[in-house]
């Protein structure tokens, strides 16, 4: 190993980052998705971030991004502290959350002095993977008991309310209606959100919050935002809406799906296993009550 150089990545180096992440995609979907969507330039827009990279000679060996929403996201097997400090110093913004492989987030909490801080959310998530050729489509879909479809602009008001409820329940996050509306409009415009209808009523929703396509066009997606209102749960609707999104993705040459869910959410874990997902590792999410400047 030669001398390590840690620096901010710049526009034009996207291919270097993508090559590094391709071998670590199960834990790097958000990073890869955002780079494919926005590149390495930062203007403060959605999906944009400041990227710090660690280089051993010409080889990228670690990456930390500080995103527009103040979250730090890691794919840094080595040199994590130097990468965190470099990214924060360059962004001149506070830290609101940490996301990444379990061991990296735990180390980052120590580096930033967060281990003894009262955090809004701090949990290990179980990471799951599915080859879409092995997807098990629920019977309520194949028999027509429910109908799945892409969400459209007529669904916005309902999905905004559901997103606010979802974030409060799953992450204890209080999102404003304005911010939620912006997010839902973006997901619908990008064709990333699906709903399930039963007797003409929308009963569940799910999104693909990250997607990656390689040079051959084959893709990988990450499932997120799966929500069924409490009164409608335990009917298989959540499982059906996830399957709907993945059947559509498979028809567009997506070959694999990734998702993570809280270790305590046994119902969701059973649903994902029933779809054919298998447990492959641990992801970690940490969010602060108030954004802090280290």
C-alpha positions as protocol buffer text, in pm:
chain_id: "A"
residue {
  index: 1
  type: UNK
  ca { x: 0 y: 0 z: 0 }
}
residue {
  index: 2
  type: UNK
  ca { x: 136 y: 339 z: -102 }
}
residue {
  index: 3
  type: UNK
  ca { x: 67 y: 684 z: 38 }
}
residue {
  index: 4
  type: UNK
  ca { x: -306 y: 749 z: 83 }
}
residue {
  index: 5
  type: UNK
  ca { x: -453 y: 1067 z: -63 }
}
residue {
  index: 6
  type: UNK
  ca { x: -790 y: 1186 z: 65 }
}
residue {
  index: 7
  type: UNK
  ca { x: -958 y: 1459 z: -141 }
}
residue {
  index: 8
  type: UNK
  ca { x: -1285 y: 1588 z: -279 }
}
residue {
  index: 9
  type: UNK
  ca { x: -1398 y: 1424 z: -602 }
}
residue {
  index: 10
  type: UNK
  ca { x: -1488 y: 1645 z: -896 }
}
residue {
  index: 11
  type: UNK
  ca { x: -1703 y: 1634 z: -1206 }
}
residue {
  index: 12
  type: UNK
  ca { x: -1553 y: 1396 z: -1462 }
}
residue {
  index: 13
  type: UNK
  ca { x: -1450 y: 1134 z: -1205 }
}
residue {
  index: 14
  type: UNK
  ca { x: -1789 y: 959 z: -1198 }
}
residue {
  index: 15
  type: UNK
  ca { x: -1658 y: 649 z: -1375 }
}
residue {
  index: 16
  type: UNK
  ca { x: -1389 y: 597 z: -1109 }
}
residue {
  index: 17
  type: UNK
  ca { x: -1651 y: 609 z: -833 }
}
residue {
  index: 18
  type: UNK
  ca { x: -1894 y: 381 z: -1017 }
}
residue {
  index: 19
  type: UNK
  ca { x: -1620 y: 121 z: -1073 }
}
residue {
  index: 20
  type: UNK
  ca { x: -1544 y: 124 z: -698 }
}
residue {
  index: 21
  type: UNK
  ca { x: -1911 y: 92 z: -599 }
}
residue {
  index: 22
  type: UNK
  ca { x: -2004 y: -178 z: -851 }
}
residue {
  index: 23
  type: UNK
  ca { x: -1836 y: -447 z: -642 }
}
residue {
  index: 24
  type: UNK
  ca { x: -2014 y: -322 z: -327 }
}
residue {
  index: 25
  type: UNK
  ca { x: -2361 y: -247 z: -463 }
}
residue {
  index: 26
  type: UNK
  ca { x: -2563 y: -434 z: -200 }
}
residue {
  index: 27
  type: UNK
  ca { x: -2453 y: -169 z: 51 }
}
residue {
  index: 28
  type: UNK
  ca { x: -2413 y: 123 z: -191 }
}
residue {
  index: 29
  type: UNK
  ca { x: -2736 y: 161 z: -388 }
}
residue {
  index: 30
  type: UNK
  ca { x: -2815 y: 514 z: -270 }
}
residue {
  index: 31
  type: UNK
  ca { x: -2462 y: 635 z: -345 }
}
residue {
  index: 32
  type: UNK
  ca { x: -2460 y: 485 z: -694 }
}
residue {
  index: 33
  type: UNK
  ca { x: -2814 y: 601 z: -773 }
}
residue {
  index: 34
  type: UNK
  ca { x: -2740 y: 960 z: -675 }
}
residue {
  index: 35
  type: UNK
  ca { x: -2418 y: 972 z: -875 }
}
residue {
  index: 36
  type: UNK
  ca { x: -2592 y: 833 z: -1184 }
}
residue {
  index: 37
  type: UNK
  ca { x: -2872 y: 1088 z: -1135 }
}
residue {
  index: 38
  type: UNK
  ca { x: -2667 y: 1400 z: -1057 }
}
residue {
  index: 39
  type: UNK
  ca { x: -2297 y: 1329 z: -1100 }
}
residue {
  index: 40
  type: UNK
  ca { x: -2036 y: 1473 z: -864 }
}
residue {
  index: 41
  type: UNK
  ca { x: -2129 y: 1841 z: -895 }
}
residue {
  index: 42
  type: UNK
  ca { x: -2301 y: 2007 z: -598 }
}
residue {
  index: 43
  type: UNK
  ca { x: -2554 y: 2290 z: -628 }
}
residue {
  index: 44
  type: UNK
  ca { x: -2771 y: 2199 z: -332 }
}
residue {
  index: 45
  type: UNK
  ca { x: -3034 y: 2011 z: -531 }
}
residue {
  index: 46
  type: UNK
  ca { x: -3206 y: 1682 z: -444 }
}
residue {
  index: 47
  type: UNK
  ca { x: -2973 y: 1379 z: -480 }
}
residue {
  index: 48
  type: UNK
  ca { x: -2660 y: 1600 z: -491 }
}
residue {
  index: 49
  type: UNK
  ca { x: -2370 y: 1578 z: -250 }
}
residue {
  index: 50
  type: UNK
  ca { x: -2006 y: 1651 z: -173 }
}
residue {
  index: 51
  type: UNK
  ca { x: -1797 y: 1336 z: -224 }
}
residue {
  index: 52
  type: UNK
  ca { x: -1468 y: 1265 z: -47 }
}
residue {
  index: 53
  type: UNK
  ca { x: -1253 y: 983 z: -181 }
}
residue {
  index: 54
  type: UNK
  ca { x: -948 y: 800 z: -45 }
}
residue {
  index: 55
  type: UNK
  ca { x: -695 y: 695 z: -310 }
}
residue {
  index: 56
  type: UNK
  ca { x: -417 y: 438 z: -283 }
}
residue {
  index: 57
  type: UNK
  ca { x: -222 y: 540 z: -589 }
}
residue {
  index: 58
  type: UNK
  ca { x: -474 y: 547 z: -876 }
}
residue {
  index: 59
  type: UNK
  ca { x: -723 y: 324 z: -693 }
}
residue {
  index: 60
  type: UNK
  ca { x: -1025 y: 457 z: -504 }
}
residue {
  index: 61
  type: UNK
  ca { x: -1045 y: 264 z: -174 }
}
residue {
  index: 62
  type: UNK
  ca { x: -1304 y: 458 z: 27 }
}
residue {
  index: 63
  type: UNK
  ca { x: -1591 y: 703 z: -22 }
}
residue {
  index: 64
  type: UNK
  ca { x: -1803 y: 931 z: 197 }
}
residue {
  index: 65
  type: UNK
  ca { x: -2079 y: 1157 z: 65 }
}
residue {
  index: 66
  type: UNK
  ca { x: -2236 y: 1454 z: 248 }
}
residue {
  index: 67
  type: UNK
  ca { x: -2573 y: 1502 z: 81 }
}
residue {
  index: 68
  type: UNK
  ca { x: -2807 y: 1794 z: 24 }
}
residue {
  index: 69
  type: UNK
  ca { x: -3022 y: 1678 z: 319 }
}
residue {
  index: 70
  type: UNK
  ca { x: -2714 y: 1676 z: 550 }
}
residue {
  index: 71
  type: UNK
  ca { x: -2692 y: 1296 z: 570 }
}
residue {
  index: 72
  type: UNK
  ca { x: -2353 y: 1128 z: 552 }
}
residue {
  index: 73
  type: UNK
  ca { x: -2349 y: 803 z: 354 }
}
residue {
  index: 74
  type: UNK
  ca { x: -2052 y: 567 z: 373 }
}
residue {
  index: 75
  type: UNK
  ca { x: -1874 y: 311 z: 161 }
}
residue {
  index: 76
  type: UNK
  ca { x: -1541 y: 340 z: 334 }
}
residue {
  index: 77
  type: UNK
  ca { x: -1380 y: 10 z: 437 }
}
residue {
  index: 78
  type: UNK
  ca { x: -1069 y: 213 z: 530 }
}
residue {
  index: 79
  type: UNK
  ca { x: -975 y: 575 z: 615 }
}
residue {
  index: 80
  type: UNK
  ca { x: -1324 y: 656 z: 740 }
}
residue {
  index: 81
  type: UNK
  ca { x: -1226 y: 937 z: 978 }
}
residue {
  index: 82
  type: UNK
  ca { x: -1020 y: 1127 z: 720 }
}
residue {
  index: 83
  type: UNK
  ca { x: -1301 y: 1091 z: 467 }
}
residue {
  index: 84
  type: UNK
  ca { x: -1564 y: 1219 z: 711 }
}
residue {
  index: 85
  type: UNK
  ca { x: -1356 y: 1520 z: 812 }
}
residue {
  index: 86
  type: UNK
  ca { x: -1274 y: 1604 z: 450 }
}
residue {
  index: 87
  type: UNK
  ca { x: -1637 y: 1584 z: 336 }
}
residue {
  index: 88
  type: UNK
  ca { x: -1771 y: 1794 z: 623 }
}
residue {
  index: 89
  type: UNK
  ca { x: -1497 y: 2054 z: 591 }
}
residue {
  index: 90
  type: UNK
  ca { x: -1570 y: 2092 z: 219 }
}
residue {
  index: 91
  type: UNK
  ca { x: -1949 y: 2106 z: 255 }
}
residue {
  index: 92
  type: UNK
  ca { x: -1953 y: 2356 z: 546 }
}
residue {
  index: 93
  type: UNK
  ca { x: -2286 y: 2203 z: 652 }
}
residue {
  index: 94
  type: UNK
  ca { x: -2406 y: 2022 z: 965 }
}
residue {
  index: 95
  type: UNK
  ca { x: -2466 y: 1648 z: 997 }
}
residue {
  index: 96
  type: UNK
  ca { x: -2822 y: 1520 z: 1023 }
}
residue {
  index: 97
  type: UNK
  ca { x: -2780 y: 1146 z: 982 }
}
residue {
  index: 98
  type: UNK
  ca { x: -2547 y: 854 z: 909 }
}
residue {
  index: 99
  type: UNK
  ca { x: -2624 y: 568 z: 668 }
}
residue {
  index: 100
  type: UNK
  ca { x: -2410 y: 275 z: 561 }
}
residue {
  index: 101
  type: UNK
  ca { x: -2275 y: -69 z: 648 }
}
residue {
  index: 102
  type: UNK
  ca { x: -2324 y: -151 z: 1016 }
}
residue {
  index: 103
  type: UNK
  ca { x: -1959 y: -146 z: 1122 }
}
residue {
  index: 104
  type: UNK
  ca { x: -1887 y: 181 z: 939 }
}
residue {
  index: 105
  type: UNK
  ca { x: -2177 y: 368 z: 1097 }
}
residue {
  index: 106
  type: UNK
  ca { x: -2080 y: 242 z: 1444 }
}
residue {
  index: 107
  type: UNK
  ca { x: -1725 y: 369 z: 1390 }
}
residue {
  index: 108
  type: UNK
  ca { x: -1853 y: 701 z: 1249 }
}
residue {
  index: 109
  type: UNK
  ca { x: -2066 y: 752 z: 1562 }
}
residue {
  index: 110
  type: UNK
  ca { x: -1750 y: 722 z: 1772 }
}
residue {
  index: 111
  type: UNK
  ca { x: -1555 y: 954 z: 1542 }
}
residue {
  index: 112
  type: UNK
  ca { x: -1828 y: 1222 z: 1561 }
}
residue {
  index: 113
  type: UNK
  ca { x: -1890 y: 1179 z: 1933 }
}
residue {
  index: 114
  type: UNK
  ca { x: -2244 y: 1049 z: 1885 }
}
residue {
  index: 115
  type: UNK
  ca { x: -2223 y: 726 z: 2083 }
}
residue {
  index: 116
  type: UNK
  ca { x: -2348 y: 893 z: 2403 }
}
residue {
  index: 117
  type: UNK
  ca { x: -2585 y: 1139 z: 2232 }
}
residue {
  index: 118
  type: UNK
  ca { x: -2964 y: 1105 z: 2251 }
}
residue {
  index: 119
  type: UNK
  ca { x: -3046 y: 1019 z: 1890 }
}
residue {
  index: 120
  type: UNK
  ca { x: -3382 y: 1045 z: 1716 }
}
residue {
  index: 121
  type: UNK
  ca { x: -3330 y: 709 z: 1546 }
}
residue {
  index: 122
  type: UNK
  ca { x: -3045 y: 460 z: 1576 }
}
residue {
  index: 123
  type: UNK
  ca { x: -3110 y: 107 z: 1458 }
}
residue {
  index: 124
  type: UNK
  ca { x: -2957 y: -181 z: 1273 }
}
residue {
  index: 125
  type: UNK
  ca { x: -3153 y: -283 z: 964 }
}
residue {
  index: 126
  type: UNK
  ca { x: -3159 y: -633 z: 817 }
}
residue {
  index: 127
  type: UNK
  ca { x: -3041 y: -622 z: 455 }
}
residue {
  index: 128
  type: UNK
  ca { x: -3212 y: -850 z: 201 }
}
residue {
  index: 129
  type: UNK
  ca { x: -3143 y: -944 z: -161 }
}
residue {
  index: 130
  type: UNK
  ca { x: -3353 y: -1110 z: -432 }
}
residue {
  index: 131
  type: UNK
  ca { x: -3273 y: -1237 z: -781 }
}
residue {
  index: 132
  type: UNK
  ca { x: -3590 y: -1131 z: -963 }
}
residue {
  index: 133
  type: UNK
  ca { x: -3604 y: -1462 z: -1148 }
}
residue {
  index: 134
  type: UNK
  ca { x: -3683 y: -1608 z: -806 }
}
residue {
  index: 135
  type: UNK
  ca { x: -3960 y: -1358 z: -720 }
}
residue {
  index: 136
  type: UNK
  ca { x: -4266 y: -1531 z: -571 }
}
residue {
  index: 137
  type: UNK
  ca { x: -4574 y: -1336 z: -682 }
}
residue {
  index: 138
  type: UNK
  ca { x: -4854 y: -1341 z: -418 }
}
residue {
  index: 139
  type: UNK
  ca { x: -5174 y: -1522 z: -504 }
}
residue {
  index: 140
  type: UNK
  ca { x: -5393 y: -1215 z: -446 }
}
residue {
  index: 141
  type: UNK
  ca { x: -5216 y: -1056 z: -743 }
}
residue {
  index: 142
  type: UNK
  ca { x: -5226 y: -1354 z: -976 }
}
residue {
  index: 143
  type: UNK
  ca { x: -5595 y: -1419 z: -907 }
}
residue {
  index: 144
  type: UNK
  ca { x: -5692 y: -1054 z: -952 }
}
residue {
  index: 145
  type: UNK
  ca { x: -5816 y: -995 z: -597 }
}
residue {
  index: 146
  type: UNK
  ca { x: -5609 y: -676 z: -597 }
}
residue {
  index: 147
  type: UNK
  ca { x: -5477 y: -458 z: -877 }
}
residue {
  index: 148
  type: UNK
  ca { x: -5133 y: -303 z: -881 }
}
residue {
  index: 149
  type: UNK
  ca { x: -5035 y: 4 z: -1084 }
}
residue {
  index: 150
  type: UNK
  ca { x: -4796 y: 296 z: -1101 }
}
residue {
  index: 151
  type: UNK
  ca { x: -4902 y: 589 z: -888 }
}
residue {
  index: 152
  type: UNK
  ca { x: -5021 y: 900 z: -1071 }
}
residue {
  index: 153
  type: UNK
  ca { x: -5090 y: 1265 z: -992 }
}
residue {
  index: 154
  type: UNK
  ca { x: -5444 y: 1186 z: -877 }
}
residue {
  index: 155
  type: UNK
  ca { x: -5288 y: 990 z: -588 }
}
residue {
  index: 156
  type: UNK
  ca { x: -5066 y: 1271 z: -457 }
}
residue {
  index: 157
  type: UNK
  ca { x: -5279 y: 1395 z: -166 }
}
residue {
  index: 158
  type: UNK
  ca { x: -5325 y: 1046 z: -24 }
}
residue {
  index: 159
  type: UNK
  ca { x: -4961 y: 948 z: -73 }
}
residue {
  index: 160
  type: UNK
  ca { x: -4842 y: 1269 z: 92 }
}
residue {
  index: 161
  type: UNK
  ca { x: -5046 y: 1184 z: 402 }
}
residue {
  index: 162
  type: UNK
  ca { x: -4915 y: 829 z: 395 }
}
residue {
  index: 163
  type: UNK
  ca { x: -4553 y: 940 z: 355 }
}
residue {
  index: 164
  type: UNK
  ca { x: -4581 y: 1165 z: 660 }
}
residue {
  index: 165
  type: UNK
  ca { x: -4730 y: 876 z: 861 }
}
residue {
  index: 166
  type: UNK
  ca { x: -4468 y: 632 z: 729 }
}
residue {
  index: 167
  type: UNK
  ca { x: -4172 y: 853 z: 827 }
}
residue {
  index: 168
  type: UNK
  ca { x: -4319 y: 918 z: 1170 }
}
residue {
  index: 169
  type: UNK
  ca { x: -4378 y: 548 z: 1238 }
}
residue {
  index: 170
  type: UNK
  ca { x: -4057 y: 407 z: 1091 }
}
residue {
  index: 171
  type: UNK
  ca { x: -3798 y: 680 z: 1157 }
}
residue {
  index: 172
  type: UNK
  ca { x: -3971 y: 909 z: 1409 }
}
residue {
  index: 173
  type: UNK
  ca { x: -3926 y: 1186 z: 1151 }
}
residue {
  index: 174
  type: UNK
  ca { x: -4160 y: 1484 z: 1132 }
}
residue {
  index: 175
  type: UNK
  ca { x: -4170 y: 1581 z: 764 }
}
residue {
  index: 176
  type: UNK
  ca { x: -4363 y: 1888 z: 654 }
}
residue {
  index: 177
  type: UNK
  ca { x: -4648 y: 1855 z: 402 }
}
residue {
  index: 178
  type: UNK
  ca { x: -4451 y: 2078 z: 164 }
}
residue {
  index: 179
  type: UNK
  ca { x: -4142 y: 1858 z: 175 }
}
residue {
  index: 180
  type: UNK
  ca { x: -4349 y: 1541 z: 148 }
}
residue {
  index: 181
  type: UNK
  ca { x: -4540 y: 1679 z: -151 }
}
residue {
  index: 182
  type: UNK
  ca { x: -4214 y: 1763 z: -327 }
}
residue {
  index: 183
  type: UNK
  ca { x: -4084 y: 1412 z: -267 }
}
residue {
  index: 184
  type: UNK
  ca { x: -4402 y: 1238 z: -384 }
}
residue {
  index: 185
  type: UNK
  ca { x: -4427 y: 1453 z: -696 }
}
residue {
  index: 186
  type: UNK
  ca { x: -4068 y: 1364 z: -779 }
}
residue {
  index: 187
  type: UNK
  ca { x: -4120 y: 992 z: -731 }
}
residue {
  index: 188
  type: UNK
  ca { x: -4435 y: 994 z: -946 }
}
residue {
  index: 189
  type: UNK
  ca { x: -4263 y: 1193 z: -1221 }
}
residue {
  index: 190
  type: UNK
  ca { x: -3974 y: 945 z: -1215 }
}
residue {
  index: 191
  type: UNK
  ca { x: -4208 y: 642 z: -1222 }
}
residue {
  index: 192
  type: UNK
  ca { x: -4075 y: 513 z: -888 }
}
residue {
  index: 193
  type: UNK
  ca { x: -4395 y: 462 z: -683 }
}
residue {
  index: 194
  type: UNK
  ca { x: -4668 y: 196 z: -705 }
}
residue {
  index: 195
  type: UNK
  ca { x: -5002 y: 141 z: -533 }
}
residue {
  index: 196
  type: UNK
  ca { x: -5234 y: -155 z: -478 }
}
residue {
  index: 197
  type: UNK
  ca { x: -5612 y: -119 z: -514 }
}
residue {
  index: 198
  type: UNK
  ca { x: -5872 y: -342 z: -352 }
}
residue {
  index: 199
  type: UNK
  ca { x: -6232 y: -284 z: -470 }
}
residue {
  index: 200
  type: UNK
  ca { x: -6119 y: 48 z: -617 }
}
residue {
  index: 201
  type: UNK
  ca { x: -5958 y: 171 z: -293 }
}
residue {
  index: 202
  type: UNK
  ca { x: -5583 y: 226 z: -259 }
}
residue {
  index: 203
  type: UNK
  ca { x: -5465 y: 5 z: 26 }
}
residue {
  index: 204
  type: UNK
  ca { x: -5082 y: 5 z: 7 }
}
residue {
  index: 205
  type: UNK
  ca { x: -4787 y: 176 z: -160 }
}
residue {
  index: 206
  type: UNK
  ca { x: -4422 y: 103 z: -229 }
}
residue {
  index: 207
  type: UNK
  ca { x: -4138 y: 280 z: -408 }
}
residue {
  index: 208
  type: UNK
  ca { x: -3804 y: 205 z: -568 }
}
residue {
  index: 209
  type: UNK
  ca { x: -3584 y: 462 z: -397 }
}
residue {
  index: 210
  type: UNK
  ca { x: -3269 y: 371 z: -589 }
}
residue {
  index: 211
  type: UNK
  ca { x: -3190 y: 211 z: -923 }
}
residue {
  index: 212
  type: UNK
  ca { x: -2861 y: 127 z: -1090 }
}
residue {
  index: 213
  type: UNK
  ca { x: -2799 y: 20 z: -1449 }
}
residue {
  index: 214
  type: UNK
  ca { x: -2469 y: -119 z: -1575 }
}
residue {
  index: 215
  type: UNK
  ca { x: -2310 y: -84 z: -1917 }
}
residue {
  index: 216
  type: UNK
  ca { x: -2523 y: -367 z: -2059 }
}
residue {
  index: 217
  type: UNK
  ca { x: -2847 y: -207 z: -1940 }
}
residue {
  index: 218
  type: UNK
  ca { x: -2921 y: -468 z: -1673 }
}
residue {
  index: 219
  type: UNK
  ca { x: -3038 y: -313 z: -1348 }
}
residue {
  index: 220
  type: UNK
  ca { x: -3060 y: -343 z: -972 }
}
residue {
  index: 221
  type: UNK
  ca { x: -3322 y: -163 z: -763 }
}
residue {
  index: 222
  type: UNK
  ca { x: -3368 y: -85 z: -396 }
}
residue {
  index: 223
  type: UNK
  ca { x: -3718 y: -109 z: -246 }
}
residue {
  index: 224
  type: UNK
  ca { x: -3830 y: 152 z: 7 }
}
residue {
  index: 225
  type: UNK
  ca { x: -4127 y: 341 z: 143 }
}
residue {
  index: 226
  type: UNK
  ca { x: -4345 y: 31 z: 181 }
}
residue {
  index: 227
  type: UNK
  ca { x: -4660 y: 142 z: 365 }
}
residue {
  index: 228
  type: UNK
  ca { x: -4999 y: -4 z: 448 }
}
residue {
  index: 229
  type: UNK
  ca { x: -5226 y: 194 z: 684 }
}
residue {
  index: 230
  type: UNK
  ca { x: -5264 y: 12 z: 1019 }
}
residue {
  index: 231
  type: UNK
  ca { x: -5632 y: -72 z: 965 }
}
residue {
  index: 232
  type: UNK
  ca { x: -5547 y: -249 z: 637 }
}
residue {
  index: 233
  type: UNK
  ca { x: -5251 y: -457 z: 752 }
}
residue {
  index: 234
  type: UNK
  ca { x: -5213 y: -836 z: 766 }
}
residue {
  index: 235
  type: UNK
  ca { x: -5406 y: -875 z: 439 }
}
residue {
  index: 236
  type: UNK
  ca { x: -5100 y: -923 z: 217 }
}
residue {
  index: 237
  type: UNK
  ca { x: -5132 y: -580 z: 56 }
}
residue {
  index: 238
  type: UNK
  ca { x: -4775 y: -469 z: 135 }
}
residue {
  index: 239
  type: UNK
  ca { x: -4633 y: -788 z: -10 }
}
residue {
  index: 240
  type: UNK
  ca { x: -4851 y: -743 z: -320 }
}
residue {
  index: 241
  type: UNK
  ca { x: -4744 y: -386 z: -388 }
}
residue {
  index: 242
  type: UNK
  ca { x: -4374 y: -473 z: -354 }
}
residue {
  index: 243
  type: UNK
  ca { x: -4425 y: -763 z: -595 }
}
residue {
  index: 244
  type: UNK
  ca { x: -4604 y: -532 z: -841 }
}
residue {
  index: 245
  type: UNK
  ca { x: -4309 y: -293 z: -846 }
}
residue {
  index: 246
  type: UNK
  ca { x: -4062 y: -578 z: -893 }
}
residue {
  index: 247
  type: UNK
  ca { x: -4257 y: -746 z: -1174 }
}
residue {
  index: 248
  type: UNK
  ca { x: -4255 y: -412 z: -1359 }
}
residue {
  index: 249
  type: UNK
  ca { x: -3885 y: -372 z: -1286 }
}
residue {
  index: 250
  type: UNK
  ca { x: -3810 y: -723 z: -1410 }
}
residue {
  index: 251
  type: UNK
  ca { x: -3996 y: -644 z: -1734 }
}
residue {
  index: 252
  type: UNK
  ca { x: -3752 y: -353 z: -1776 }
}
residue {
  index: 253
  type: UNK
  ca { x: -3444 y: -578 z: -1747 }
}
residue {
  index: 254
  type: UNK
  ca { x: -3387 y: -531 z: -1375 }
}
residue {
  index: 255
  type: UNK
  ca { x: -3236 y: -851 z: -1241 }
}
residue {
  index: 256
  type: UNK
  ca { x: -3194 y: -794 z: -868 }
}
residue {
  index: 257
  type: UNK
  ca { x: -3362 y: -612 z: -579 }
}
residue {
  index: 258
  type: UNK
  ca { x: -3222 y: -493 z: -245 }
}
residue {
  index: 259
  type: UNK
  ca { x: -3407 y: -371 z: 63 }
}
residue {
  index: 260
  type: UNK
  ca { x: -3355 y: -327 z: 434 }
}
residue {
  index: 261
  type: UNK
  ca { x: -3596 y: -327 z: 725 }
}
residue {
  index: 262
  type: UNK
  ca { x: -3572 y: -280 z: 1100 }
}
residue {
  index: 263
  type: UNK
  ca { x: -3463 y: -583 z: 1302 }
}
residue {
  index: 264
  type: UNK
  ca { x: -3777 y: -551 z: 1516 }
}
residue {
  index: 265
  type: UNK
  ca { x: -4018 y: -546 z: 1220 }
}
residue {
  index: 266
  type: UNK
  ca { x: -4093 y: -916 z: 1215 }
}
residue {
  index: 267
  type: UNK
  ca { x: -4405 y: -878 z: 999 }
}
residue {
  index: 268
  type: UNK
  ca { x: -4211 y: -704 z: 720 }
}
residue {
  index: 269
  type: UNK
  ca { x: -3934 y: -964 z: 739 }
}
residue {
  index: 270
  type: UNK
  ca { x: -4184 y: -1248 z: 696 }
}
residue {
  index: 271
  type: UNK
  ca { x: -4341 y: -1069 z: 399 }
}
residue {
  index: 272
  type: UNK
  ca { x: -4007 y: -1021 z: 225 }
}
residue {
  index: 273
  type: UNK
  ca { x: -3900 y: -1380 z: 286 }
}
residue {
  index: 274
  type: UNK
  ca { x: -4232 y: -1493 z: 137 }
}
residue {
  index: 275
  type: UNK
  ca { x: -4147 y: -1297 z: -180 }
}
residue {
  index: 276
  type: UNK
  ca { x: -3816 y: -1485 z: -206 }
}
residue {
  index: 277
  type: UNK
  ca { x: -3577 y: -1234 z: -46 }
}
residue {
  index: 278
  type: UNK
  ca { x: -3286 y: -1370 z: 156 }
}
residue {
  index: 279
  type: UNK
  ca { x: -3102 y: -1204 z: 445 }
}
residue {
  index: 280
  type: UNK
  ca { x: -2747 y: -1104 z: 346 }
}
residue {
  index: 281
  type: UNK
  ca { x: -2620 y: -860 z: 607 }
}
residue {
  index: 282
  type: UNK
  ca { x: -2672 y: -550 z: 820 }
}
residue {
  index: 283
  type: UNK
  ca { x: -2723 y: -184 z: 729 }
}
residue {
  index: 284
  type: UNK
  ca { x: -2737 y: 95 z: 986 }
}
residue {
  index: 285
  type: UNK
  ca { x: -2941 y: 416 z: 1003 }
}
residue {
  index: 286
  type: UNK
  ca { x: -2873 y: 692 z: 1255 }
}
residue {
  index: 287
  type: UNK
  ca { x: -3057 y: 1026 z: 1265 }
}
residue {
  index: 288
  type: UNK
  ca { x: -3007 y: 1316 z: 1507 }
}
residue {
  index: 289
  type: UNK
  ca { x: -3280 y: 1520 z: 1675 }
}
residue {
  index: 290
  type: UNK
  ca { x: -3106 y: 1837 z: 1558 }
}
residue {
  index: 291
  type: UNK
  ca { x: -2841 y: 1868 z: 1290 }
}
residue {
  index: 292
  type: UNK
  ca { x: -2498 y: 1919 z: 1443 }
}
residue {
  index: 293
  type: UNK
  ca { x: -2174 y: 2078 z: 1330 }
}
residue {
  index: 294
  type: UNK
  ca { x: -1883 y: 1854 z: 1436 }
}
